[in-house]
Structures are given as C-alpha cells and as structure tokens.
Amino acid sequence: MANVTTDATPWIDEARRDPALLGTKLERYRHYLKLLARVEIGRKLQSKVDESDVVQEAFLDAHHYFPTFRGHAEAQFVHWLREILAGSLAKQIRRYFGTKARDPRLEHGLLADLDHSADSLAAIPVIDPQTSPSQQAMAAEQSLVLADRMATLPPDYQTVLVLRHIEGLTFPEVAELMGKTVDSVEKLWMRGLTQLKRAMKDQA
C-alpha cells in the first residue's frame, strides 16, 4: 500500500469523536474511488452503471460502518474504503445480473482488482526520473492527488491513460476500444501524460 502514508492520521480519531467530520473528509477520496470504480464498471458491468452513484453508495456505507473501523492510519483507511467500494460494486453486479445471493468470492475478487488498480495508478510515470529518491518516495504517496489531477484532464486523455496504465492495454488494444488509429492514440497518450505531469509538478 505504497500509495498512501502509513503514519497515524489525527483526523481519523477526531472523526470518531465527531462523526460529522467524516463527511467532509470523505470528499478527499471521491476522485480516487471514482477512478477505481470506473475501471471495474468497465470490466464487469459494460459501463451500464455510473461510477458516481457507486461511490456515493460507498460513502453512505462508510458513514454507516465507520464505528467498526479500527485503524488509525490513512493507509488503513484507504484500504478500508476500497473494501467498502468492493461491496458497493458487488451489489451493483448482483442487481445488474439478477443475482440475489451474496457471494463473498465476488467481493474478494473485486477488492483484489481494486488493490491492483490502486497500485497501477500509483505507478503512472509522472515523476521526473532526475528527482531525488526522497522526492520520488513522496510522489509515490500522492495517488489521491493524482486521481484529482486526472479528473481535470479532457475525457480522451483520461480514457487513454486509464486504459494504458491501469488496464495495462497495448496501444493497438486502446485504439480498438476508442475507435481511433494507433497513431492518434499514441499522440493522445503523450499529451495526456505531459499535461498530467505538469499538473502534478504544479501541485508539488
């Protein structure tokens, strides 16, 4: 879980004392969870479900189950949110395919997929290789910021970056899915990555 800090996070204990604080803090994770949900919805639900609805349902569940959360660090909280998101996605899959029975294997598989997508997001090459190891380590913890910055990119840039880096598709596979030539997809990818790097540099 290298994409988030493992240090104790004061607001988590503060939210236990004041549950109203949780709603404000959850907003920080909206784009991150939407990005992860988008990938799973594309794979499992043929994009028939809106990721915003799934994330909103996950937020409602997070409010409901927060008293059961026992962690104190952001890394633990983010993983817990991915568990909640996996449950929300599983409910959508059961609704979409008309399956009433809960299958724990489905949620476990979804969580594994979400964890893998989170690692792939953290590995998007937006860090200058000339930066120091300490700077690179700090940048590796900025998945939440990375998701926020990706959300500001034009839709085609977002799509090509998600397909290329999180889905791990080749340029020809991305071109086929997007209905574009390989050359145009490569140019979209380069422009999107350049714009994302610039946005991350401005954040630093």
C-alpha positions, 0 to 999 in steps of 0.5 A: 500500500505504497500509495498512501502514508502509513503514519497515524492520521489525527483526523481519523480519531477526531472523526470518531469523536465527531462523526460529522467530520467524516463527511467532509473528509470523505470528499478527499477520496471521491476522485480516487474511488471514482477512478477505481470504480470506473475501471471495474464498471468497465470490466464487469458491468459494460459501463451500464452503471455510473461510477458516481452513484457507486461511490456515493453508495460507498460513502453512505456505507462508510458513514454507516460502518465507520464505528467498526473501523479500527485503524488509525492510519490513512493507509488503513483507511484507504484500504478500508474504503476500497473494501467498502467500494468492493461491496458497493460494486458487488451489489451493483453486479448482483442487481445488474445480473439478477443475482440475489445471493451474496457471494463473498468470492465476488467481493474478494475478487473485486477488492483484489482488482481494486488493490491492483488498480490502486497500485497501477495508478500509483505507478503512472510515470509522472515523476521526473526520473532526475528527482531525488529518491526522497522526492520520488518516495513522496510522489509515490504517496500522492495517488489521491492527488493524482486521481484529482489531477486526472479528473481535470484532464479532457475525457480522451486523455483520461480514457487513454491513460486509464486504459494504458496504465491501469488496464495495462492495454497495448496501444493497438488494444486502446485504439480498438476500444476508442475507435481511433488509429494507433497513431492518434492514440499514441499522440493522445497518450503523450499529451495526456501524460505531459499535461498530467505531469505538469499538473502534478509538478504544479501541485508539488 
